[in-house]
Amino acid sequence: MKKLFVIFFFGITSTGFCQLKSRTFEEIDSLQQIQKRKIIVFIHTDWCQFCQRMKASAFKNQEIIEKLNTKFYFIDFNAEEKRDITFNNQIFKYKPSGNNVGVHELALQLGTINNQIVYPVLCVLNEKNEIILQYSNYLSPKDFNLLLEKLKE
């Protein structure tokens, strides 16, 4: 009985409480040296309701978390991040556009579709940091799971 409880407990903790590993842009180069993977960048803002809804649903889904952690490098990126970011041998900066308002250059570079950025944005990069997919809209856990399945191939 004691063994069964231990196995049951560890089974739950190893699968039931899996945390999504978010990376930084600065980590990607060294991670790609170890293992080549596609990069999924979730570009969002604090004020975007669809972004927050996606964080609360898709990014809490255990299937999605497991896929993101094992098959991809995931970056959770606030488009209004104020720190300089070095990525792909370039330095990207925050660009203020008004009183306490602005957007990060890297968010614009990765998230602009048809000359505009609409949040949330999923940007998928290949192993060479080239954009292979941009998707600008809320994704339900079901649709996000389907997208991840297609990207794994």
Beta strands, then each sheet from edge to edge (+ up, - down):
strand 1: 38-44
strand 2: 72-78
strand 3: 85-87
strand 4: 90-92
strand 5: 94-98
strand 6: 101-104
strand 7: 121-125
strand 8: 131-136
sheet 1: 2+ 1+ 7- 8+
sheet 2: 3+ 4-
sheet 3: 5+ 6-
end
